Amino acid sequence: MMKKNRLIFYSVFGALHLFIFIFTLYMDKQHDNLDFLLFMRGKIWMLKYGSFMLLILMAVNVILHYRDNRRNVREKEQMLQELNTLKAKLYDLQEAAKIPAPAKEENPSK
């Protein structure tokens, strides 16, 4: 299950992609209207900032992915170390059970 932060991140990321996709479809239909294209030239800053936001979100995603991988590797190493420790303890208990305890010798001279 994804964390709440990651779900919010992907929601924003997807919404920006959807906005840019719809914007390009709308612009494609307006190819004959020169007045509209000149009007949109004044609004191109929105597309620049939107694409810049997507680049920032992509960088954040790479950083979060790298951090999660490092955490997972650390957890796996800790679990492996704990497993090896438990195996060693179990082996020691089995070896202790194999060696018979020395029998007490009764001293008849007493």
Secondary structure as GFF3:
##gff-version 3
##sequence-region A 1 110
A	DSSP	alpha_helix	4	29	.	.	.	ID=ss1
A	DSSP	alpha_helix	34	41	.	.	.	ID=ss2
A	DSSP	alpha_helix	44	98	.	.	.	ID=ss3
###
